Amino acid sequence: MRQNTLVDSTVMERLRAAGLRPTRQRLALAQILFGQGDRHVTAESLFNEAKSQRIDVSLATVYNALHDFTGKDMLREISIDSNSSYFDTNTGDHHHFFFERSGKLQDIPSEHINIASLPEAPAGAQISRVDVIIRVKA
């Protein structure tokens, strides 16, 4: 695995700031995820990308790391259906187009969606976020 000291130290600081131990595998996966700007990945696509870069990691480790990063608000999980989740490095307020044929996700800035009203949250609960996924055939 090629090492870029500047990226490694930034990624290491990011993991530590989130309260995650910077293990070799977390560092490698975080570098792939966060070293290329905002992007959407599945566990399988990240696993394949890691393998193509000769990073020795199991699919289970990839899933665990993605869920660790999500739990620390470093990633946002987007559930397309009960069998399909994407992980988004852009954790800011925005929505998505989902291209049904290719499986690609594309960001939609939040100001491009106008929601006139929301129902009240059930008793004892509060709305934490609204995710809009617009499915397109293209």
NUVEXPA-823538 format. One record per atom (N, C-alpha, C): residue in one letter; atom name; y, z, x. Coordinates in nm, 4 decimals, decimal comma. Example, Ala and Ser with C-alpha at 12.3 -4.5 7.8 and 13.67 -1.06 7.14 Angstrom:
<rs>
R   type   atom      north         up       east
R      A      N    -0,5690     0,7800     1,3190
R      A     CA    -0,4500     0,7800     1,2300
R      A      C    -0,3300     0,7800     1,3200
R      S      N    -0,2250     0,7080     1,2850
R      S     CA    -0,1060     0,7140     1,3670
R      S      C     0,0030     0,7870     1,2900
</rs>
This chain:
<rs>
R   type   atom      north         up       east
R      M      N    -0,1177     0,0000     0,0851
R      M     CA     0,0000     0,0000     0,0000
R      M      C     0,1234     0,0000     0,0893
R      R      N     0,2141    -0,0934     0,0663
R      R     CA     0,3382    -0,0985     0,1410
R      R      C     0,4289     0,0141     0,0943
R      Q      N     0,4988     0,0747     0,1848
R      Q     CA     0,5853     0,1870     0,1514
R      Q      C     0,7307     0,1473     0,1745
R      N      N     0,8140     0,1734     0,0769
R      N     CA     0,9582     0,1575     0,0906
R      N      C     1,0156     0,2989     0,0847
R      T      N     1,0615     0,3491     0,1976
R      T     CA     1,1018     0,4891     0,2076
R      T      C     1,2100     0,5253     0,1075
R      L      N     1,3086     0,4388     0,0870
R      L     CA     1,4158     0,4690    -0,0077
R      L      C     1,3603     0,4814    -0,1486
R      V      N     1,2786     0,3861    -0,1911
R      V     CA     1,2209     0,3916    -0,3252
R      V      C     1,1293     0,5123    -0,3364
R      D      N     1,0451     0,5367    -0,2356
R      D     CA     0,9542     0,6503    -0,2392
R      D      C     1,0290     0,7811    -0,2566
R      S      N     1,1366     0,8019    -0,1821
R      S     CA     1,2098     0,9277    -0,1924
R      S      C     1,2782     0,9408    -0,3277
R      T      N     1,3291     0,8315    -0,3813
R      T     CA     1,3912     0,8350    -0,5135
R      T      C     1,2882     0,8662    -0,6202
R      V      N     1,1727     0,8024    -0,6127
R      V     CA     1,0654     0,8266    -0,7081
R      V      C     1,0155     0,9699    -0,6946
R      M      N     1,0008     1,0172    -0,5720
R      M     CA     0,9553     1,1541    -0,5492
R      M      C     1,0542     1,2538    -0,6103
R      E      N     1,1825     1,2302    -0,5886
R      E     CA     1,2850     1,3184    -0,6461
R      E      C     1,2797     1,3154    -0,7982
R      R      N     1,2577     1,1988    -0,8538
R      R     CA     1,2503     1,1849    -0,9999
R      R      C     1,1321     1,2629    -1,0569
R      L      N     1,0172     1,2537    -0,9915
R      L     CA     0,9000     1,3290    -1,0358
R      L      C     0,9249     1,4789    -1,0252
R      R      N     0,9778     1,5218    -0,9131
R      R     CA     1,0046     1,6652    -0,8941
R      R      C     1,1071     1,7162    -0,9951
R      A      N     1,2115     1,6370    -1,0204
R      A     CA     1,3141     1,6776    -1,1179
R      A      C     1,2548     1,6928    -1,2575
R      A      N     1,1513     1,6147    -1,2866
R      A     CA     1,0854     1,6226    -1,4170
R      A      C     0,9820     1,7352    -1,4214
R      G      N     0,9591     1,8004    -1,3071
R      G     CA     0,8611     1,9082    -1,3034
R      G      C     0,7187     1,8604    -1,2823
R      L      N     0,7030     1,7393    -1,2294
R      L     CA     0,5699     1,6848    -1,2019
R      L      C     0,5432     1,6868    -1,0517
R      R      N     0,4245     1,7279    -1,0149
R      R     CA     0,3850     1,7267    -0,8745
R      R      C     0,3702     1,5815    -0,8301
R      P      N     0,4361     1,5429    -0,7214
R      P     CA     0,4302     1,4033    -0,6760
R      P      C     0,3017     1,3735    -0,5980
R      T      N     0,1913     1,3597    -0,6716
R      T     CA     0,0647     1,3237    -0,6072
R      T      C     0,0724     1,1789    -0,5590
R      R      N    -0,0192     1,1434    -0,4730
R      R     CA    -0,0216     1,0063    -0,4197
R      R      C    -0,0316     0,9046    -0,5327
R      Q      N    -0,1195     0,9313    -0,6307
R      Q     CA    -0,1382     0,8354    -0,7388
R      Q      C    -0,0168     0,8312    -0,8318
R      R      N     0,0404     0,9454    -0,8652
R      R     CA     0,1614     0,9453    -0,9481
R      R      C     0,2757     0,8717    -0,8788
R      L      N     0,2906     0,8974    -0,7494
R      L     CA     0,3957     0,8278    -0,6741
R      L      C     0,3765     0,6770    -0,6783
R      A      N     0,2544     0,6328    -0,6553
R      A     CA     0,2262     0,4888    -0,6541
R      A      C     0,2539     0,4279    -0,7911
R      L      N     0,2070     0,4923    -0,8974
R      L     CA     0,2280     0,4392    -1,0327
R      L      C     0,3755     0,4456    -1,0716
R      A      N     0,4427     0,5524    -1,0364
R      A     CA     0,5860     0,5639    -1,0681
R      A      C     0,6665     0,4577    -0,9947
R      Q      N     0,6277     0,4291    -0,8725
R      Q     CA     0,6988     0,3258    -0,7974
R      Q      C     0,6834     0,1893    -0,8645
R      I      N     0,5631     0,1595    -0,9126
R      I     CA     0,5422     0,0332    -0,9848
R      I      C     0,6262     0,0330    -1,1128
R      L      N     0,6212     0,1418    -1,1863
R      L     CA     0,6905     0,1490    -1,3159
R      L      C     0,8414     0,1424    -1,3026
R      F      N     0,8974     0,2248    -1,2151
R      F     CA     1,0420     0,2448    -1,2127
R      F      C     1,1135     0,1651    -1,1048
R      G      N     1,0387     0,0924    -1,0231
R      G     CA     1,0997     0,0164    -0,9150
R      G      C     1,1441    -0,1233    -0,9534
R      Q      N     1,1276    -0,1611    -1,0815
R      Q     CA     1,1578    -0,2982    -1,1224
R      Q      C     1,2523    -0,3052    -1,2419
R      G      N     1,3276    -0,2015    -1,2670
R      G     CA     1,4171    -0,2033    -1,3830
R      G      C     1,3408    -0,1719    -1,5098
R      D      N     1,4068    -0,1880    -1,6234
R      D     CA     1,3452    -0,1571    -1,7516
R      D      C     1,2328    -0,2541    -1,7817
R      R      N     1,1204    -0,1987    -1,8298
R      R     CA     1,0059    -0,2819    -1,8613
R      R      C     0,9137    -0,2101    -1,9581
R      H      N     0,8227    -0,2867    -2,0172
R      H     CA     0,7220    -0,2368    -2,1094
R      H      C     0,5852    -0,2642    -2,0496
R      V      N     0,4996    -0,1622    -2,0473
R      V     CA     0,3649    -0,1809    -1,9944
R      V      C     0,2644    -0,1155    -2,0886
R      T      N     0,1430    -0,1643    -2,0821
R      T     CA     0,0299    -0,0948    -2,1429
R      T      C    -0,0435    -0,0260    -2,0286
R      A      N    -0,1311     0,0657    -2,0625
R      A     CA    -0,2113     0,1311    -1,9583
R      A      C    -0,2924     0,0262    -1,8824
R      E      N    -0,3472    -0,0696    -1,9560
R      E     CA    -0,4299    -0,1716    -1,8929
R      E      C    -0,3478    -0,2620    -1,8005
R      S      N    -0,2276    -0,2987    -1,8434
R      S     CA    -0,1462    -0,3863    -1,7579
R      S      C    -0,1006    -0,3128    -1,6319
R      L      N    -0,0683    -0,1838    -1,6440
R      L     CA    -0,0303    -0,1054    -1,5260
R      L      C    -0,1503    -0,0879    -1,4329
R      F      N    -0,2676    -0,0626    -1,4897
R      F     CA    -0,3907    -0,0512    -1,4105
R      F      C    -0,4146    -0,1799    -1,3315
R      N      N    -0,4030    -0,2947    -1,3988
R      N     CA    -0,4245    -0,4237    -1,3312
R      N      C    -0,3196    -0,4479    -1,2236
R      E      N    -0,1965    -0,4108    -1,2508
R      E     CA    -0,0902    -0,4274    -1,1517
R      E      C    -0,1168    -0,3391    -1,0297
R      A      N    -0,1604    -0,2160    -1,0542
R      A     CA    -0,1931    -0,1257    -0,9437
R      A      C    -0,3082    -0,1824    -0,8605
R      K      N    -0,4112    -0,2314    -0,9281
R      K     CA    -0,5254    -0,2893    -0,8569
R      K      C    -0,4830    -0,4096    -0,7731
R      S      N    -0,3941    -0,4931    -0,8284
R      S     CA    -0,3490    -0,6113    -0,7536
R      S      C    -0,2684    -0,5724    -0,6297
R      Q      N    -0,2127    -0,4505    -0,6302
R      Q     CA    -0,1393    -0,4009    -0,5137
R      Q      C    -0,2273    -0,3116    -0,4255
R      R      N    -0,3575    -0,3158    -0,4524
R      R     CA    -0,4573    -0,2403    -0,3751
R      R      C    -0,4355    -0,0892    -0,3830
R      I      N    -0,3931    -0,0432    -0,4988
R      I     CA    -0,3793     0,1002    -0,5224
R      I      C    -0,5081     0,1472    -0,5886
R      D      N    -0,5745     0,2417    -0,5236
R      D     CA    -0,7030     0,2916    -0,5723
R      D      C    -0,6779     0,3962    -0,6805
R      V      N    -0,6936     0,3566    -0,8053
R      V     CA    -0,6669     0,4434    -0,9183
R      V      C    -0,7593     0,4037    -1,0330
R      S      N    -0,8024     0,5019    -1,1107
R      S     CA    -0,8880     0,4718    -1,2261
R      S      C    -0,8011     0,4502    -1,3500
R      L      N    -0,8582     0,3852    -1,4494
R      L     CA    -0,7858     0,3650    -1,5752
R      L      C    -0,7541     0,4999    -1,6397
R      A      N    -0,8445     0,5965    -1,6283
R      A     CA    -0,8189     0,7301    -1,6841
R      A      C    -0,6992     0,7954    -1,6166
R      T      N    -0,6863     0,7782    -1,4866
R      T     CA    -0,5710     0,8333    -1,4142
R      T      C    -0,4422     0,7667    -1,4586
R      V      N    -0,4475     0,6362    -1,4827
R      V     CA    -0,3295     0,5646    -1,5319
R      V      C    -0,2878     0,6218    -1,6675
R      Y      N    -0,3835     0,6378    -1,7580
R      Y     CA    -0,3524     0,6959    -1,8891
R      Y      C    -0,2920     0,8354    -1,8730
R      N      N    -0,3530     0,9176    -1,7881
R      N     CA    -0,3020     1,0537    -1,7683
R      N      C    -0,1598     1,0523    -1,7137
R      A      N    -0,1334     0,9667    -1,6164
R      A     CA     0,0011     0,9584    -1,5587
R      A      C     0,1022     0,9113    -1,6632
R      L      N     0,0660     0,8092    -1,7400
R      L     CA     0,1578     0,7600    -1,8436
R      L      C     0,1901     0,8702    -1,9441
R      H      N     0,0898     0,9462    -1,9838
R      H     CA     0,1147     1,0549    -2,0787
R      H      C     0,1931     1,1693    -2,0134
R      D      N     0,1695     1,1951    -1,8849
R      D     CA     0,2502     1,2947    -1,8134
R      D      C     0,3962     1,2509    -1,8094
R      F      N     0,4210     1,1237    -1,7745
R      F     CA     0,5577     1,0721    -1,7667
R      F      C     0,6245     1,0745    -1,9040
R      T      N     0,5488     1,0402    -2,0076
R      T     CA     0,6027     1,0412    -2,1437
R      T      C     0,6373     1,1834    -2,1864
R      G      N     0,5500     1,2776    -2,1544
R      G     CA     0,5735     1,4171    -2,1897
R      G      C     0,6953     1,4766    -2,1227
R      K      N     0,7365     1,4193    -2,0114
R      K     CA     0,8555     1,4655    -1,9385
R      K      C     0,9768     1,3749    -1,9648
R      D      N     0,9687     1,2919    -2,0689
R      D     CA     1,0778     1,2027    -2,1103
R      D      C     1,1180     1,1008    -2,0041
R      M      N     1,0244     1,0656    -1,9161
R      M     CA     1,0498     0,9598    -1,8193
R      M      C     1,0146     0,8239    -1,8775
R      L      N     0,9291     0,8234    -1,9791
R      L     CA     0,8862     0,7032    -2,0499
R      L      C     0,8942     0,7304    -2,1989
R      R      N     0,8960     0,6237    -2,2738
R      R     CA     0,8917     0,6314    -2,4193
R      R      C     0,7692     0,5530    -2,4648
R      E      N     0,6854     0,6152    -2,5466
R      E     CA     0,5670     0,5467    -2,5970
R      E      C     0,6011     0,4770    -2,7271
R      I      N     0,5636     0,3493    -2,7364
R      I     CA     0,5844     0,2703    -2,8574
R      I      C     0,4474     0,2343    -2,9113
R      S      N     0,4135     0,2868    -3,0286
R      S     CA     0,2849     0,2574    -3,0914
R      S      C     0,3006     0,1361    -3,1816
R      I      N     0,2298     0,0311    -3,1499
R      I     CA     0,2343    -0,0914    -3,2287
R      I      C     0,1392    -0,0809    -3,3464
R      D      N     0,0216    -0,0259    -3,3219
R      D     CA    -0,0749     0,0030    -3,4268
R      D      C    -0,1653     0,1136    -3,3744
R      S      N    -0,2687     0,1482    -3,4487
R      S     CA    -0,3523     0,2616    -3,4089
R      S      C    -0,4281     0,2371    -3,2789
R      N      N    -0,4385     0,1115    -3,2352
R      N     CA    -0,5132     0,0792    -3,1134
R      N      C    -0,4262     0,0313    -2,9982
R      S      N    -0,2942     0,0256    -3,0180
R      S     CA    -0,2102    -0,0391    -2,9181
R      S      C    -0,0811     0,0380    -2,8950
R      S      N    -0,0645     0,0848    -2,7695
R      S     CA     0,0583     0,1538    -2,7302
R      S      C     0,1169     0,0875    -2,6069
R      Y      N     0,2477     0,0824    -2,6046
R      Y     CA     0,3225     0,0355    -2,4895
R      Y      C     0,4040     0,1526    -2,4378
R      F      N     0,4378     0,1479    -2,3103
R      F     CA     0,5205     0,2513    -2,2491
R      F      C     0,6452     0,1827    -2,1962
R      D      N     0,7599     0,2383    -2,2328
R      D     CA     0,8899     0,1780    -2,2061
R      D      C     0,9651     0,2643    -2,1056
R      T      N     1,0121     0,2036    -1,9965
R      T     CA     1,0893     0,2779    -1,8976
R      T      C     1,2319     0,3033    -1,9447
R      N      N     1,2758     0,2319    -2,0472
R      N     CA     1,4082     0,2536    -2,1052
R      N      C     1,3950     0,3607    -2,2137
R      T      N     1,4381     0,4814    -2,1834
R      T     CA     1,4237     0,5912    -2,2790
R      T      C     1,5482     0,6096    -2,3649
R      G      N     1,6470     0,5235    -2,3474
R      G     CA     1,7680     0,5304    -2,4290
R      G      C     1,7430     0,4807    -2,5706
R      D      N     1,8431     0,4955    -2,6542
R      D     CA     1,8344     0,4575    -2,7953
R      D      C     1,8344     0,3053    -2,8091
R      H      N     1,7217     0,2499    -2,8525
R      H     CA     1,7114     0,1060    -2,8773
R      H      C     1,5865     0,0800    -2,9607
R      H      N     1,5704    -0,0453    -3,0025
R      H     CA     1,4594    -0,0860    -3,0880
R      H      C     1,3882    -0,2043    -3,0222
R      H      N     1,2906    -0,2644    -3,0937
R      H     CA     1,2097    -0,3690    -3,0302
R      H      C     1,1729    -0,4832    -3,1237
R      F      N     1,1654    -0,6023    -3,0644
R      F     CA     1,0927    -0,7139    -3,1228
R      F      C     0,9517    -0,7053    -3,0650
R      F      N     0,8508    -0,7292    -3,1481
R      F     CA     0,7132    -0,7394    -3,1009
R      F      C     0,6644    -0,8789    -3,1331
R      F      N     0,6327    -0,9562    -3,0298
R      F     CA     0,5845    -1,0924    -3,0461
R      F      C     0,4336    -1,0861    -3,0685
R      E      N     0,3907    -1,1127    -3,1910
R      E     CA     0,2514    -1,0927    -3,2297
R      E      C     0,1537    -1,1781    -3,1505
R      R      N     0,1894    -1,3005    -3,1175
R      R     CA     0,0955    -1,3884    -3,0469
R      R      C     0,0776    -1,3495    -2,9009
R      S      N     0,1866    -1,3155    -2,8339
R      S     CA     0,1774    -1,2854    -2,6908
R      S      C     0,1609    -1,1366    -2,6620
R      G      N     0,1956    -1,0523    -2,7578
R      G     CA     0,1904    -0,9084    -2,7351
R      G      C     0,3089    -0,8565    -2,6558
R      K      N     0,4114    -0,9377    -2,6395
R      K     CA     0,5292    -0,8990    -2,5621
R      K      C     0,6228    -0,8131    -2,6474
R      L      N     0,6876    -0,7158    -2,5846
R      L     CA     0,7941    -0,6377    -2,6472
R      L      C     0,9256    -0,6786    -2,5846
R      Q      N     1,0300    -0,6836    -2,6662
R      Q     CA     1,1642    -0,7153    -2,6169
R      Q      C     1,2609    -0,6164    -2,6775
R      D      N     1,3479    -0,5608    -2,5948
R      D     CA     1,4456    -0,4633    -2,6428
R      D      C     1,5471    -0,5256    -2,7373
R      I      N     1,5886    -0,4444    -2,8343
R      I     CA     1,7006    -0,4768    -2,9231
R      I      C     1,7989    -0,3610    -2,9082
R      P      N     1,9212    -0,3867    -2,8655
R      P     CA     2,0178    -0,2769    -2,8543
R      P      C     2,0365    -0,2076    -2,9895
R      S      N     2,0523    -0,0776    -2,9872
R      S     CA     2,0613     0,0002    -3,1115
R      S      C     2,1763    -0,0456    -3,1995
R      E      N     2,2839    -0,0929    -3,1392
R      E     CA     2,3994    -0,1358    -3,2203
R      E      C     2,3724    -0,2651    -3,2975
R      H      N     2,2595    -0,3321    -3,2696
R      H     CA     2,2243    -0,4535    -3,3431
R      H      C     2,1421    -0,4253    -3,4684
R      I      N     2,1087    -0,2992    -3,4912
R      I     CA     2,0347    -0,2579    -3,6095
R      I      C     2,1252    -0,1625    -3,6880
R      N      N     2,1395    -0,1893    -3,8152
R      N     CA     2,2217    -0,1040    -3,9001
R      N      C     2,1323    -0,0378    -4,0042
R      I      N     2,1176     0,0927    -3,9943
R      I     CA     2,0387     0,1692    -4,0901
R      I      C     2,1372     0,2444    -4,1782
R      A      N     2,1378     0,2091    -4,3070
R      A     CA     2,2372     0,2656    -4,3983
R      A      C     2,2118     0,4132    -4,4282
R      S      N     2,0859     0,4507    -4,4445
R      S     CA     2,0565     0,5912    -4,4715
R      S      C     1,9116     0,6203    -4,4384
R      L      N     1,8836     0,7459    -4,4178
R      L     CA     1,7484     0,7924    -4,3919
R      L      C     1,7155     0,9022    -4,4923
R      P      N     1,5893     0,9167    -4,5260
R      P     CA     1,5531     1,0282    -4,6136
R      P      C     1,5675     1,1596    -4,5374
R      E      N     1,5812     1,2683    -4,6107
R      E     CA     1,5847     1,3984    -4,5456
R      E      C     1,4478     1,4270    -4,4859
R      A      N     1,4473     1,4925    -4,3727
R      A     CA     1,3213     1,5318    -4,3107
R      A      C     1,2539     1,6376    -4,3983
R      P      N     1,1225     1,6447    -4,3958
R      P     CA     1,0534     1,7482    -4,4721
R      P      C     1,1016     1,8880    -4,4321
R      A      N     1,0842     1,9837    -4,5208
R      A     CA     1,1282     2,1207    -4,4965
R      A      C     1,0731     2,1709    -4,3632
R      G      N     1,1604     2,2285    -4,2828
R      G     CA     1,1204     2,2837    -4,1538
R      G      C     1,1093     2,1822    -4,0419
R      A      N     1,1391     2,0563    -4,0702
R      A     CA     1,1302     1,9503    -3,9683
R      A      C     1,2665     1,8864    -3,9505
R      Q      N     1,2829     1,8175    -3,8386
R      Q     CA     1,4049     1,7408    -3,8160
R      Q      C     1,3703     1,6061    -3,7564
R      I      N     1,4476     1,5060    -3,7886
R      I     CA     1,4255     1,3709    -3,7355
R      I      C     1,4656     1,3714    -3,5888
R      S      N     1,3748     1,3282    -3,5032
R      S     CA     1,4047     1,3267    -3,3607
R      S      C     1,4466     1,1885    -3,3119
R      R      N     1,3973     1,0840    -3,3773
R      R     CA     1,4287     0,9484    -3,3326
R      R      C     1,3838     0,8519    -3,4402
R      V      N     1,4495     0,7380    -3,4491
R      V     CA     1,4087     0,6311    -3,5396
R      V      C     1,3737     0,5104    -3,4539
R      D      N     1,2516     0,4607    -3,4703
R      D     CA     1,2057     0,3424    -3,3975
R      D      C     1,1883     0,2287    -3,4949
R      V      N     1,2569     0,1184    -3,4690
R      V     CA     1,2410    -0,0013    -3,5488
R      V      C     1,1678    -0,1047    -3,4645
R      I      N     1,0572    -0,1545    -3,5165
R      I     CA     0,9826    -0,2609    -3,4494
R      I      C     0,9810    -0,3799    -3,5445
R      I      N     1,0419    -0,4890    -3,5024
R      I     CA     1,0456    -0,6114    -3,5814
R      I      C     0,9385    -0,7040    -3,5257
R      R      N     0,8394    -0,7359    -3,6070
R      R     CA     0,7294    -0,8214    -3,5639
R      R      C     0,7679    -0,9674    -3,5882
R      V      N     0,7512    -1,0479    -3,4847
R      V     CA     0,7855    -1,1897    -3,4951
R      V      C     0,6671    -1,2754    -3,4532
R      K      N     0,6612    -1,3941    -3,5131
R      K     CA     0,5591    -1,4931    -3,4756
R      K      C     0,6297    -1,6014    -3,3978
R      A      N     0,6022    -1,6054    -3,2719
R      A     CA     0,6644    -1,7076    -3,1864
R      A      C     0,5785    -1,7276    -3,0626
</rs>
